[in-house]
Amino acid sequence: MSARSPAVRLRRAAAATWVGLAFAFLFAPLVVVIGASLDGGERTFLNFPPQHPSLHWYTRISPDLFEALGISIVLGLTTAFIACLLGVPAALGLVRAQFRGKAIVAALFRAPLQIPAVVVGVSFLKLYYSIGGATDTYLGGTLAGLVIAHVFLATPYVIGTVSAVLQRFNLRLEEAALSLGATRWRTFRRVTLPVIMPGVYAGGMYAFLISFGDVPVSLFLGAGDMQPFAAKIFHLMEFDFDPTLLAISTLIIFGSLGAIYLLQRAVGLETLSRSGGGN
């Protein structure tokens, strides 16, 4: 059938329309937020499209929001780093080790994905109160307490992405390195780790996003000046509408898109789909 035939052109037009609708569905909320943030008129509601284009609300962003944003970035990066330190060895053990109860251990590692975040927040709050009563060390309202809870939430994502890569890993690469005299640690560092790095980066990114966007756990464990950005926005939106939230949300949108673009250029996350280690 000719590429110029009416049937082919109709299928291509239908496919292009479907893809366009999918992109519109995904990006319409972001476009509304960005457009509404550029309306400089005094208001108590979201105004889209902007009737008075201005950067007025960008100049009125509270320093407290930037402080909360900084807390969330530090919290997310720390969570992602620790989740990777825990998740990579756990994935190696689950994929390669053979032992009794392996299915139970795997289910326990996935448990945080099945437990509602509200329950996780209440559980850690109670745990911190119990620890504080016994040791006079209260982790509630501290960065350490938030990190521990967020690592609990995020580690399964690292385990999942790394396990997916390890299941397609070509073990002959490691065997070749060992036969040439490399130690197991050197083989892991020079052969295994570079091959599974796309999975590690992807898992770390998921861990950061889970931490950054978490509301329930942060509401329970954040207090005083130690409130992550998502919890701060929740409190501000609870009783009133603040247009400056649209402005800082727009900055986060563009910052996130820029970070993802740079990460893809530097790491090449698209190689995750073909990182089977030579399979």
Backbone as JSON, one array per atom type, in Angstrom:
{
  "sequence": "MSARSPAVRLRRAAAATWVGLAFAFLFAPLVVVIGASLDGGERTFLNFPPQHPSLHWYTRISPDLFEALGISIVLGLTTAFIACLLGVPAALGLVRAQFRGKAIVAALFRAPLQIPAVVVGVSFLKLYYSIGGATDTYLGGTLAGLVIAHVFLATPYVIGTVSAVLQRFNLRLEEAALSLGATRWRTFRRVTLPVIMPGVYAGGMYAFLISFGDVPVSLFLGAGDMQPFAAKIFHLMEFDFDPTLLAISTLIIFGSLGAIYLLQRAVGLETLSRSGGGN",
  "N": [[0.84, -1.19, 0.0], [0.57, 2.19, -0.87], [2.43, 4.88, 0.57], [1.19, 7.24, 0.26], [-1.45, 6.79, 0.06], [-4.99, 7.19, 0.72], [-5.9, 5.72, 2.97], [-3.57, 5.24, 4.49], [-2.78, 7.87, 5.06], [-4.98, 8.65, 6.56], [-4.76, 6.96, 8.83], [-2.34, 7.89, 9.87], [-3.04, 10.52, 10.46], [-5.0, 10.05, 12.39], [-3.44, 8.81, 14.36], [-1.66, 10.93, 14.97], [-3.49, 12.78, 15.98], [-4.42, 11.41, 18.23], [-2.05, 11.22, 19.76], [-1.59, 13.95, 20.13], [-3.84, 14.67, 21.69], [-3.28, 13.18, 23.96], [-0.91, 14.43, 24.88], [-1.98, 16.97, 25.35], [-3.75, 16.41, 27.43], [-1.91, 15.69, 29.42], [-0.3, 17.98, 29.76], [-1.98, 20.17, 30.02], [-2.86, 20.99, 32.7], [-0.42, 22.08, 33.67], [0.03, 24.17, 31.89], [-2.13, 25.81, 32.51], [-1.53, 26.56, 35.16], [0.91, 27.94, 34.78], [0.08, 30.01, 33.03], [-1.87, 31.3, 34.64], [-0.27, 32.26, 36.67], [0.88, 34.46, 35.57], [-0.89, 36.5, 35.6], [-1.42, 39.63, 36.8], [-3.37, 40.87, 38.33], [-5.24, 41.78, 41.3], [-6.63, 39.18, 43.17], [-8.6, 36.41, 44.34], [-8.72, 33.93, 43.33], [-8.06, 31.44, 40.78], [-7.03, 32.72, 37.74], [-7.42, 32.29, 34.47], [-7.41, 32.46, 30.96], [-4.59, 34.77, 31.47], [-5.53, 38.07, 32.29], [-4.33, 40.45, 32.89], [-1.34, 40.62, 32.07], [1.61, 40.08, 33.84], [4.52, 40.08, 36.0], [3.99, 40.29, 38.62], [3.26, 38.66, 40.86], [5.44, 37.07, 41.14], [7.35, 38.61, 42.33], [6.46, 38.79, 44.86], [6.73, 36.5, 46.27], [6.92, 34.66, 49.22], [9.68, 34.6, 51.5], [9.62, 32.39, 53.17], [8.57, 30.34, 51.64], [10.6, 29.84, 49.79], [12.5, 28.94, 51.6], [11.26, 26.6, 52.54], [11.22, 25.24, 50.14], [13.96, 24.86, 49.72], [14.48, 23.15, 51.88], [13.03, 20.9, 51.05], [14.43, 20.18, 48.74], [17.0, 19.52, 49.73], [16.21, 17.48, 51.45], [15.09, 15.67, 49.59], [17.31, 15.03, 47.94], [19.05, 13.87, 49.83], [17.48, 11.73, 50.67], [17.28, 10.29, 48.23], [19.98, 9.58, 47.83], [20.57, 7.92, 50.08], [18.63, 5.98, 49.73], [19.51, 4.81, 47.37], [21.96, 3.73, 48.26], [21.0, 1.75, 49.95], [19.21, 0.38, 48.33], [20.52, -0.7, 46.03], [22.33, -2.86, 46.92], [20.29, -4.44, 48.03], [18.73, -5.08, 45.79], [20.59, -6.56, 44.31], [20.88, -8.75, 46.0], [18.27, -9.84, 45.98], [17.91, -10.54, 43.31], [20.05, -12.21, 42.61], [20.79, -13.93, 44.73], [20.07, -17.08, 46.3], [17.9, -18.3, 48.55], [16.05, -19.54, 51.39], [12.77, -18.35, 51.91], [12.88, -16.19, 50.23], [10.89, -15.04, 48.66], [9.26, -13.96, 50.63], [10.94, -12.03, 51.75], [11.25, -10.35, 49.53], [8.63, -9.46, 49.31], [8.42, -8.02, 51.68], [10.21, -5.93, 51.16], [8.73, -4.64, 49.25], [6.62, -3.73, 50.68], [6.31, -0.99, 51.64], [5.16, 0.2, 49.37], [2.59, -0.68, 49.38], [1.39, 0.19, 51.66], [-0.67, 2.75, 52.88], [0.29, 6.2, 52.69], [-0.54, 7.86, 54.75], [-0.86, 6.13, 56.9], [1.79, 5.35, 57.19], [2.9, 7.81, 58.01], [1.6, 8.22, 60.51], [2.54, 5.98, 61.87], [5.36, 6.37, 61.98], [5.37, 8.73, 63.44], [4.37, 7.89, 65.92], [6.38, 6.05, 66.53], [8.6, 7.76, 66.79], [7.8, 9.25, 69.0], [7.83, 7.25, 70.92], [10.56, 6.56, 70.94], [11.59, 9.01, 71.73], [10.48, 9.24, 74.31], [11.9, 7.27, 75.61], [14.59, 7.88, 75.29], [14.92, 10.6, 75.31], [15.41, 11.81, 72.9], [14.04, 13.36, 70.3], [12.78, 12.83, 67.18], [10.81, 13.86, 65.63], [9.84, 16.6, 63.59], [12.38, 17.15, 62.72], [15.14, 17.17, 60.38], [16.47, 14.73, 60.13], [14.54, 12.9, 61.05], [12.56, 13.17, 59.07], [14.01, 12.31, 56.83], [14.51, 9.59, 57.41], [11.9, 8.51, 57.36], [11.16, 9.11, 54.7], [13.06, 7.69, 53.27], [12.2, 5.14, 53.83], [9.83, 5.15, 52.34], [10.81, 5.53, 49.73], [12.84, 3.71, 49.01], [11.91, 1.16, 47.89], [11.42, 1.86, 45.2], [13.93, 2.26, 44.09], [14.96, -0.32, 44.39], [13.25, -1.7, 42.66], [13.78, -0.58, 40.06], [16.54, -1.1, 39.73], [16.57, -3.87, 40.0], [15.17, -4.59, 37.71], [17.03, -4.05, 35.69], [19.15, -5.72, 36.45], [18.07, -8.26, 36.06], [18.31, -8.64, 33.38], [20.94, -8.67, 32.97], [24.07, -9.52, 31.58], [25.78, -12.12, 32.68], [28.18, -13.14, 31.79], [29.92, -11.09, 31.36], [30.88, -10.37, 33.9], [32.07, -12.79, 34.56], [34.12, -12.87, 32.69], [35.71, -10.73, 33.53], [36.48, -11.62, 36.09], [37.91, -13.92, 35.4], [40.11, -12.78, 34.26], [41.55, -11.88, 36.36], [40.54, -9.88, 38.0], [39.35, -8.59, 41.12], [36.4, -9.35, 43.1], [35.24, -7.0, 44.07], [36.41, -5.05, 42.42], [35.45, -5.95, 39.99], [32.72, -5.5, 40.35], [32.74, -2.7, 40.62], [33.89, -1.78, 38.2], [32.62, -3.14, 36.14], [29.96, -4.26, 36.69], [28.54, -2.13, 38.03], [28.69, 0.17, 36.22], [27.03, -0.81, 34.14], [24.51, -1.14, 35.34], [23.95, 1.41, 36.08], [22.04, 3.17, 34.73], [19.61, 2.18, 35.8], [20.06, 2.72, 38.48], [20.23, 5.54, 38.49], [17.66, 6.14, 37.55], [16.09, 5.04, 39.6], [17.02, 6.62, 41.73], [16.06, 9.11, 40.88], [13.28, 8.67, 40.96], [13.07, 8.24, 43.72], [13.78, 10.77, 44.69], [11.66, 12.32, 43.66], [9.45, 11.13, 44.93], [10.0, 11.81, 47.58], [10.08, 14.63, 47.39], [7.47, 15.29, 46.6], [5.88, 14.33, 48.64], [3.16, 14.52, 50.86], [1.41, 13.5, 53.04], [3.13, 12.12, 54.99], [4.97, 14.14, 55.52], [3.32, 16.06, 56.66], [2.73, 14.93, 59.13], [5.25, 14.61, 60.32], [6.72, 16.92, 59.92], [7.45, 20.08, 61.39], [7.25, 23.34, 62.87], [9.98, 25.26, 61.83], [10.92, 23.29, 60.2], [9.51, 22.34, 57.77], [8.63, 20.65, 54.91], [8.32, 21.57, 51.41], [5.93, 20.7, 50.07], [4.17, 20.17, 52.22], [4.08, 22.71, 53.3], [2.77, 24.19, 51.29], [0.31, 22.88, 51.36], [-0.66, 23.66, 53.88], [-0.88, 26.44, 53.44], [-2.82, 26.53, 51.46], [-4.99, 25.59, 52.72], [-6.93, 27.21, 53.97], [-7.1, 29.51, 52.45], [-6.5, 31.2, 49.28], [-3.49, 31.74, 47.75], [-2.01, 33.66, 45.39], [0.75, 33.74, 44.93], [1.63, 31.19, 45.17], [1.13, 30.04, 42.71], [3.08, 31.27, 41.22], [5.56, 30.39, 42.34], [5.18, 27.69, 41.91], [5.29, 27.6, 39.14], [7.97, 28.25, 38.74], [9.1, 25.95, 39.82], [8.13, 24.04, 38.02], [9.46, 24.72, 35.58], [12.08, 24.47, 36.51], [12.15, 21.74, 37.14], [11.71, 20.55, 34.62], [14.01, 21.45, 33.32], [15.98, 20.19, 34.9], [15.44, 17.48, 34.4], [15.96, 17.38, 31.67], [18.73, 18.0, 31.6], [19.68, 15.84, 33.08], [19.03, 13.7, 31.43], [20.64, 14.33, 29.23], [23.16, 14.15, 30.4], [23.27, 11.59, 31.55], [21.69, 9.83, 30.1], [19.06, 8.48, 30.33], [17.37, 7.19, 28.66], [18.7, 4.99, 27.81], [18.13, 3.01, 29.55], [16.27, 1.15, 28.7], [17.73, -0.51, 27.08], [19.81, -1.57, 28.51], [20.91, -4.11, 29.05], [23.36, -5.26, 29.49], [24.7, -6.29, 27.31], [23.12, -8.36, 26.4]],
  "CA": [[0.0, 0.0, 0.0], [1.38, 3.39, -1.0], [2.45, 5.77, 1.73], [0.35, 8.41, -0.02], [-2.84, 6.37, -0.1], [-5.89, 7.83, 1.7], [-5.98, 4.94, 4.2], [-2.36, 5.48, 5.27], [-2.84, 9.24, 5.56], [-6.0, 8.69, 7.61], [-4.21, 6.34, 10.04], [-1.34, 8.8, 10.44], [-3.75, 11.66, 11.05], [-5.63, 9.58, 13.62], [-2.38, 8.61, 15.35], [-1.18, 12.24, 15.4], [-4.53, 13.37, 16.81], [-4.42, 10.71, 19.52], [-0.86, 11.65, 20.51], [-1.81, 15.34, 20.51], [-4.79, 14.7, 22.8], [-2.59, 12.67, 25.15], [-0.03, 15.5, 25.37], [-2.83, 18.04, 25.88], [-4.24, 15.95, 28.73], [-0.81, 15.68, 30.38], [0.31, 19.28, 29.99], [-2.97, 21.24, 30.23], [-2.79, 21.58, 34.05], [0.78, 22.89, 33.81], [-0.18, 25.4, 31.12], [-3.06, 26.65, 33.28], [-0.79, 27.13, 36.31], [1.88, 28.92, 34.26], [-0.66, 31.17, 32.54], [-2.51, 32.02, 35.75], [0.76, 32.95, 37.47], [1.28, 35.69, 34.87], [-1.93, 37.51, 35.74], [-1.0, 40.48, 37.92], [-4.48, 41.5, 39.02], [-5.57, 41.33, 42.64], [-7.69, 38.2, 43.06], [-8.6, 35.32, 45.31], [-9.03, 32.72, 42.58], [-7.2, 31.21, 39.63], [-7.52, 33.49, 36.59], [-6.81, 31.82, 33.23], [-6.09, 33.03, 30.61], [-4.29, 36.01, 32.2], [-6.12, 39.29, 31.76], [-3.38, 41.55, 33.12], [-0.02, 39.97, 32.09], [2.58, 40.74, 34.73], [5.31, 39.23, 36.89], [3.73, 40.86, 39.94], [3.24, 37.68, 41.94], [6.79, 36.5, 41.3], [8.1, 39.5, 43.22], [5.86, 38.76, 46.19], [6.88, 35.16, 46.86], [7.42, 34.74, 50.59], [10.95, 33.89, 51.76], [9.34, 31.11, 53.82], [8.37, 29.34, 50.6], [11.92, 29.46, 49.29], [13.14, 28.15, 52.65], [10.64, 25.28, 52.5], [11.7, 24.61, 48.9], [15.33, 24.41, 49.99], [14.4, 21.97, 52.76], [12.57, 19.75, 50.26], [15.51, 19.77, 47.83], [18.0, 18.82, 50.55], [15.57, 16.24, 51.91], [14.96, 14.76, 48.46], [18.63, 14.54, 47.53], [19.55, 12.96, 50.88], [16.67, 10.51, 50.59], [17.67, 9.55, 47.03], [21.32, 9.02, 48.03], [20.52, 6.81, 51.04], [17.82, 4.92, 49.11], [20.39, 4.09, 46.43], [22.92, 2.94, 49.04], [20.3, 0.58, 50.47], [18.46, -0.33, 47.3], [21.37, -1.45, 45.1], [22.66, -4.18, 47.49], [19.07, -5.24, 48.2], [18.36, -5.61, 44.47], [21.56, -7.62, 43.98], [20.56, -9.94, 46.79], [17.0, -10.41, 45.56], [17.99, -11.09, 41.96], [21.1, -13.23, 42.42], [20.92, -14.88, 45.83], [19.07, -18.12, 46.44], [17.76, -18.63, 49.96], [14.69, -19.79, 51.81], [12.03, -17.15, 52.29], [13.22, -15.08, 49.33], [9.64, -14.38, 48.26], [8.79, -13.16, 51.77], [11.83, -10.86, 51.85], [10.89, -9.46, 48.43], [7.35, -8.84, 49.66], [8.68, -7.03, 52.73], [10.81, -4.77, 50.52], [7.68, -3.93, 48.5], [5.55, -3.35, 51.59], [6.0, 0.45, 51.66], [4.34, 0.58, 48.23], [1.22, -1.11, 49.63], [0.87, 0.84, 52.86], [-1.02, 4.16, 52.64], [1.26, 7.14, 53.27], [-1.07, 8.38, 56.02], [-0.52, 5.13, 57.92], [3.24, 5.47, 57.41], [3.14, 9.01, 58.81], [1.16, 7.98, 61.89], [3.43, 4.97, 62.46], [6.65, 6.98, 62.32], [5.15, 9.7, 64.51], [4.28, 7.12, 67.16], [7.71, 5.5, 66.78], [9.47, 8.83, 67.28], [7.38, 9.58, 70.37], [8.31, 6.16, 71.8], [12.02, 6.72, 71.07], [11.83, 10.21, 72.52], [10.17, 8.97, 75.7], [12.9, 6.38, 76.19], [15.96, 8.4, 75.17], [14.89, 12.08, 75.27], [15.79, 12.25, 71.55], [12.8, 13.43, 69.53], [13.08, 12.99, 65.76], [9.73, 14.59, 64.99], [10.18, 17.99, 63.33], [13.8, 17.27, 62.39], [15.49, 16.68, 59.05], [16.8, 13.31, 60.24], [13.29, 12.15, 61.14], [11.93, 13.17, 57.75], [14.82, 11.5, 55.92], [14.28, 8.17, 57.72], [10.57, 8.13, 56.85], [11.14, 9.19, 53.24], [13.85, 6.56, 52.76], [11.29, 4.01, 53.91], [8.9, 5.24, 51.22], [11.44, 5.62, 48.41], [13.77, 2.62, 48.69], [11.36, 0.16, 46.96], [11.52, 2.3, 43.81], [15.31, 1.97, 43.67], [15.07, -1.78, 44.27], [12.53, -2.12, 41.46], [14.47, -0.19, 38.82], [17.82, -1.81, 39.64], [16.27, -5.29, 39.76], [14.77, -4.76, 36.31], [18.25, -4.08, 34.89], [19.94, -6.9, 36.82], [17.47, -9.47, 35.51], [18.75, -8.8, 31.99], [22.39, -8.48, 32.96], [24.84, -10.63, 31.0], [26.74, -12.55, 33.69], [29.47, -13.47, 31.17], [30.8, -9.92, 31.51], [31.55, -10.51, 35.19], [32.93, -13.97, 34.49], [35.32, -12.51, 31.94], [36.55, -9.88, 34.37], [37.06, -12.45, 37.14], [38.91, -14.82, 34.8], [41.3, -11.98, 33.94], [42.26, -11.56, 37.6], [39.93, -8.8, 38.76], [38.68, -9.0, 42.34], [34.96, -9.18, 43.02], [34.92, -5.58, 44.26], [36.81, -4.34, 41.2], [34.51, -6.35, 38.95], [31.47, -4.77, 40.59], [32.92, -1.26, 40.4], [34.28, -1.46, 36.83], [31.79, -3.85, 35.15], [28.54, -4.35, 37.04], [27.93, -0.84, 38.35], [28.42, 1.0, 35.03], [25.92, -1.34, 33.35], [23.24, -0.94, 36.03], [23.79, 2.82, 36.47], [20.75, 3.77, 34.32], [18.6, 1.81, 36.78], [20.35, 3.45, 39.73], [19.83, 6.93, 38.3], [16.2, 6.19, 37.46], [15.58, 4.82, 40.95], [17.31, 7.82, 42.51], [15.14, 10.16, 40.47], [11.98, 8.34, 41.54], [13.15, 8.47, 45.16], [13.74, 12.22, 44.92], [10.31, 12.81, 43.37], [8.57, 10.66, 46.0], [10.28, 12.63, 48.76], [9.73, 16.03, 47.15], [6.03, 15.46, 46.48], [5.14, 13.71, 49.74], [2.38, 15.4, 51.73], [0.93, 12.93, 54.31], [4.19, 11.88, 55.97], [5.55, 15.43, 55.89], [2.39, 16.74, 57.56], [2.83, 14.35, 60.47], [6.6, 14.67, 60.89], [7.26, 18.27, 59.82], [6.95, 20.99, 62.43], [8.02, 24.57, 63.04], [10.74, 25.69, 60.66], [11.29, 22.13, 59.4], [8.36, 21.91, 56.99], [8.91, 20.52, 53.48], [7.56, 22.46, 50.53], [4.58, 20.2, 49.81], [3.37, 20.39, 53.41], [3.9, 24.16, 53.43], [1.72, 24.58, 50.35], [-0.95, 22.35, 51.86], [-1.13, 24.54, 54.96], [-1.26, 27.74, 52.89], [-4.03, 26.39, 50.66], [-6.04, 24.98, 53.53], [-7.99, 28.15, 54.29], [-7.09, 30.67, 51.58], [-5.79, 31.03, 48.01], [-2.39, 32.69, 47.63], [-1.52, 33.63, 44.0], [2.19, 33.53, 44.83], [1.86, 29.75, 45.02], [1.18, 29.78, 41.28], [4.38, 31.75, 40.72], [6.65, 29.49, 42.73], [4.93, 26.42, 41.24], [5.8, 27.76, 37.78], [9.43, 28.14, 38.81], [9.42, 24.54, 40.04], [7.86, 23.33, 36.77], [10.57, 24.93, 34.65], [13.27, 23.9, 37.11], [12.07, 20.28, 37.01], [11.93, 20.2, 33.22], [15.42, 21.67, 33.04], [16.77, 19.16, 35.57], [15.25, 16.22, 33.68], [16.67, 17.49, 30.39], [20.16, 17.89, 31.86], [19.97, 14.49, 33.52], [19.0, 12.84, 30.26], [21.82, 14.61, 28.42], [24.38, 13.71, 31.09], [23.24, 10.18, 31.91], [21.05, 9.05, 29.06], [18.13, 7.55, 30.94], [16.7, 6.39, 27.64], [19.44, 3.73, 27.63], [17.64, 2.02, 30.51], [15.55, 0.1, 28.0], [18.64, -1.43, 26.4], [20.99, -1.72, 29.38], [20.95, -5.5, 29.49], [24.71, -5.77, 29.67], [25.18, -7.05, 26.16], [22.21, -9.42, 25.98]],
  "C": [[0.88, 1.24, 0.0], [1.28, 4.25, 0.25], [1.56, 6.98, 1.54], [-1.11, 8.05, -0.16], [-3.7, 7.0, 0.98], [-5.94, 7.05, 3.02], [-4.77, 5.18, 5.1], [-2.39, 6.88, 5.86], [-3.86, 9.36, 6.68], [-5.48, 8.09, 8.91], [-3.17, 7.25, 10.69], [-2.0, 10.0, 11.1], [-4.42, 11.27, 12.36], [-4.6, 9.38, 14.73], [-1.86, 9.95, 15.88], [-2.2, 12.92, 16.29], [-4.55, 12.74, 18.2], [-3.23, 11.14, 20.38], [-1.03, 13.09, 20.99], [-2.77, 15.46, 21.68], [-4.13, 14.2, 24.09], [-1.67, 13.73, 25.75], [-0.85, 16.64, 25.97], [-3.35, 17.68, 27.27], [-3.15, 16.04, 29.79], [-0.34, 17.08, 30.75], [-0.69, 20.41, 30.22], [-2.93, 21.82, 31.64], [-1.57, 22.47, 34.24], [0.64, 24.21, 33.07], [-1.1, 26.35, 31.87], [-2.34, 27.33, 34.44], [0.17, 28.21, 35.84], [1.17, 30.17, 33.78], [-1.28, 31.98, 33.65], [-1.49, 32.77, 36.6], [1.17, 34.28, 36.85], [0.2, 36.75, 34.9], [-1.65, 38.33, 36.99], [-2.12, 41.13, 38.69], [-4.7, 40.94, 40.42], [-6.76, 40.37, 42.55], [-7.54, 37.16, 44.16], [-8.97, 34.01, 44.63], [-8.07, 32.62, 41.41], [-7.8, 31.87, 38.41], [-6.76, 33.07, 35.34], [-7.83, 31.91, 32.12], [-5.85, 34.36, 31.32], [-4.87, 37.23, 31.51], [-5.22, 40.51, 31.92], [-1.98, 40.96, 33.2], [1.0, 40.76, 32.9], [3.34, 39.69, 35.5], [5.12, 39.65, 38.35], [3.86, 39.83, 41.05], [4.59, 37.01, 42.14], [7.62, 37.33, 42.27], [7.58, 39.46, 44.65], [5.91, 37.38, 46.83], [7.53, 35.28, 48.24], [8.76, 34.02, 50.74], [10.73, 32.53, 52.43], [9.14, 30.0, 52.8], [9.7, 28.88, 50.0], [12.68, 28.62, 50.32], [12.59, 26.73, 52.66], [11.08, 24.52, 51.25], [13.12, 24.08, 49.07], [15.35, 23.18, 50.88], [14.01, 20.74, 51.96], [13.66, 19.26, 49.31], [16.58, 18.99, 48.59], [17.45, 17.47, 51.02], [15.48, 15.22, 50.78], [16.28, 14.18, 48.02], [19.21, 13.55, 48.55], [18.8, 11.64, 50.84], [17.09, 9.66, 49.4], [19.02, 8.87, 47.22], [21.27, 7.8, 48.95], [19.71, 5.65, 50.45], [18.64, 4.13, 48.1], [21.4, 3.23, 47.16], [22.27, 1.67, 49.58], [19.7, -0.27, 49.36], [19.31, -1.17, 46.37], [21.79, -2.8, 45.7], [21.42, -5.06, 47.66], [18.64, -5.85, 46.87], [19.3, -6.73, 44.05], [21.23, -8.91, 44.73], [19.29, -10.61, 46.31], [17.1, -11.1, 44.2], [18.94, -12.28, 41.9], [21.17, -14.27, 43.53], [19.78, -15.89, 45.8], [19.02, -18.52, 47.91], [16.28, -18.85, 50.28], [14.02, -18.48, 52.24], [12.31, -15.96, 51.41], [11.97, -14.31, 48.91], [9.1, -13.5, 49.38], [9.62, -11.9, 51.91], [11.49, -9.85, 50.75], [9.59, -8.74, 48.72], [7.53, -7.77, 50.73], [9.31, -5.76, 52.14], [9.76, -3.95, 49.75], [6.59, -3.39, 49.41], [5.27, -1.85, 51.63], [5.15, 0.93, 50.49], [2.87, 0.27, 48.48], [0.58, -0.41, 50.82], [0.53, 2.29, 52.56], [-0.05, 5.1, 53.37], [0.78, 7.71, 54.59], [-0.73, 7.42, 57.16], [0.97, 5.18, 58.24], [3.55, 6.67, 58.29], [2.77, 8.82, 60.26], [2.12, 7.01, 62.59], [4.77, 5.57, 62.87], [6.49, 8.02, 63.43], [5.09, 9.0, 65.86], [5.64, 6.54, 67.53], [8.63, 6.57, 67.36], [9.09, 9.25, 68.7], [7.89, 8.51, 71.35], [9.81, 6.27, 72.03], [12.34, 7.93, 71.94], [11.54, 10.0, 73.99], [11.22, 8.12, 76.38], [14.28, 7.0, 76.23], [16.06, 9.92, 75.23], [15.42, 12.62, 73.94], [14.55, 12.2, 70.67], [13.13, 13.76, 68.07], [11.97, 13.72, 65.0], [10.11, 16.05, 64.8], [11.64, 18.21, 63.04], [14.04, 16.74, 60.98], [15.79, 15.19, 59.08], [15.53, 12.47, 60.29], [12.56, 12.08, 59.82], [12.68, 12.27, 56.78], [14.55, 10.02, 56.15], [12.94, 7.71, 57.15], [10.53, 8.14, 55.33], [11.99, 8.09, 52.61], [13.0, 5.29, 52.79], [10.33, 3.99, 52.73], [9.58, 5.03, 49.86], [12.3, 4.42, 48.03], [13.18, 1.56, 47.75], [11.46, 0.56, 45.49], [12.93, 2.05, 43.26], [15.48, 0.47, 43.47], [14.4, -2.25, 42.98], [13.27, -1.8, 40.18], [15.79, -0.93, 38.65], [17.59, -3.29, 39.37], [15.9, -5.54, 38.31], [15.99, -4.83, 35.39], [19.05, -5.35, 35.17], [19.37, -8.19, 36.23], [17.86, -9.71, 34.06], [20.27, -8.67, 31.85], [23.09, -9.73, 32.42], [25.95, -11.01, 31.97], [28.11, -12.9, 33.1], [30.44, -12.3, 31.24], [31.57, -10.01, 32.82], [32.5, -11.71, 35.18], [34.23, -13.68, 33.74], [36.26, -11.68, 32.78], [37.23, -10.7, 35.47], [38.14, -13.38, 36.59], [40.19, -14.1, 34.44], [42.02, -11.48, 35.19], [41.67, -10.44, 38.41], [39.29, -9.35, 40.03], [37.17, -8.77, 42.18], [34.56, -7.71, 43.18], [35.27, -4.79, 43.01], [35.87, -4.7, 40.04], [33.18, -5.62, 39.11], [31.61, -3.3, 40.21], [33.17, -0.92, 38.94], [33.37, -2.09, 35.76], [30.3, -3.75, 35.51], [27.9, -2.98, 37.22], [27.71, 0.04, 37.13], [27.23, 0.51, 34.2], [24.58, -1.06, 34.0], [23.0, 0.51, 36.42], [22.51, 3.47, 35.96], [19.63, 3.43, 35.3], [18.8, 2.53, 38.1], [19.9, 4.9, 39.61], [18.32, 7.06, 38.24], [15.58, 6.0, 38.84], [15.83, 6.02, 41.85], [16.39, 8.97, 42.17], [13.75, 9.93, 41.02], [11.99, 8.63, 43.04], [13.07, 9.96, 45.48], [12.32, 12.76, 44.72], [9.32, 12.37, 44.44], [8.75, 11.52, 47.24], [9.78, 14.06, 48.56], [8.21, 16.24, 47.15], [5.22, 14.89, 47.63], [4.42, 14.75, 50.59], [2.02, 14.71, 53.05], [2.02, 12.75, 55.37], [4.8, 13.2, 56.44], [4.64, 16.21, 56.82], [2.53, 16.22, 58.99], [4.18, 14.62, 61.12], [7.24, 16.05, 60.79], [6.65, 19.19, 60.87], [7.85, 22.22, 62.48], [8.69, 25.01, 61.75], [11.13, 24.52, 59.75], [10.04, 21.56, 58.71], [8.73, 21.82, 55.52], [7.94, 21.35, 52.65], [6.13, 21.99, 50.31], [3.66, 20.41, 51.01], [3.1, 21.88, 53.62], [2.78, 24.65, 52.52], [0.36, 24.09, 50.84], [-1.51, 23.25, 52.95], [-1.59, 25.89, 54.43], [-2.57, 27.68, 52.11], [-5.22, 25.89, 51.47], [-7.21, 25.92, 53.76], [-8.08, 29.32, 53.31], [-6.34, 30.34, 50.3], [-4.74, 32.13, 47.9], [-1.83, 32.62, 46.21], [-0.01, 33.43, 43.88], [2.54, 32.05, 44.73], [1.91, 29.36, 43.55], [2.54, 30.17, 40.71], [5.5, 30.79, 41.09], [6.43, 28.09, 42.13], [5.44, 26.46, 39.8], [7.32, 27.65, 37.76], [9.85, 26.68, 39.0], [9.2, 23.73, 38.77], [9.02, 23.47, 35.81], [11.87, 24.37, 35.2], [13.3, 22.38, 36.97], [12.32, 19.84, 35.57], [13.39, 20.37, 32.83], [16.3, 20.6, 33.66], [16.65, 17.82, 34.85], [16.0, 16.24, 32.36], [18.18, 17.32, 30.59], [20.54, 16.48, 32.28], [19.97, 13.52, 32.34], [20.22, 13.06, 29.37], [23.08, 14.04, 29.06], [24.43, 12.2, 31.27], [22.69, 9.33, 30.79], [20.11, 8.02, 29.63], [17.39, 6.71, 29.9], [17.43, 5.07, 27.38], [18.99, 2.65, 28.6], [16.97, 0.85, 29.82], [16.48, -0.89, 27.29], [19.93, -1.62, 27.18], [21.09, -3.14, 29.92], [22.33, -6.08, 29.57], [25.16, -6.62, 28.53], [24.29, -8.17, 25.73], [21.67, -9.13, 24.6]]
}
